[in-house]
Amino acid sequence: MSNNFVHSSNKTTPSVPYKEVNEDHLKVYYPIGEVAEMLGVNVSLIRYWENEFDALKPVRNKKGNRFFTRNDLEYLRRIHQLVKVQGYTLDGAKKFLEESEQEWKRKQQLVQRLENIRAELQNLKRSLQL
């Protein structure tokens, strides 16, 4: 991956982000117009959702153009599904996404605890076999 980054006062941003690709040859950044087209909505709605949902923090180039990551795109798809397809209000969608995030964190903590228990049991089994 090339290093097309410029340094702004508060963060590093890519100078030509829409040309960046990862090792799977997938785009790293998507311009706002392309994102809007993928979702079938106006660019102004994407900007509005950016202001309403704190989790959306697109990268901006020197001109101030917004570029979204694949994670941003997935989050926007979730917002679109909730608001446009399922009929959630913005507040309802925010609450749902927040609760989903909390649930995911709880599940991750549980998985980590179970992995630790498994490792302890495997160690105990090995020590008993000696």
Buried (B, 14 or more C-beta within 10 A) or exposed (E): EEEEBEEEEEEEBBEEBBEBEEEEEEBBBBBBEBBBEBBEBEBEBBBEBBEBBEBBEBBBBEEEBBBBBEEBBEBBEBBBEBBBEEEBEBEEBBEBBEEEEEEEEEEEEEEEEEEEEEEEEEEEEEEEEE
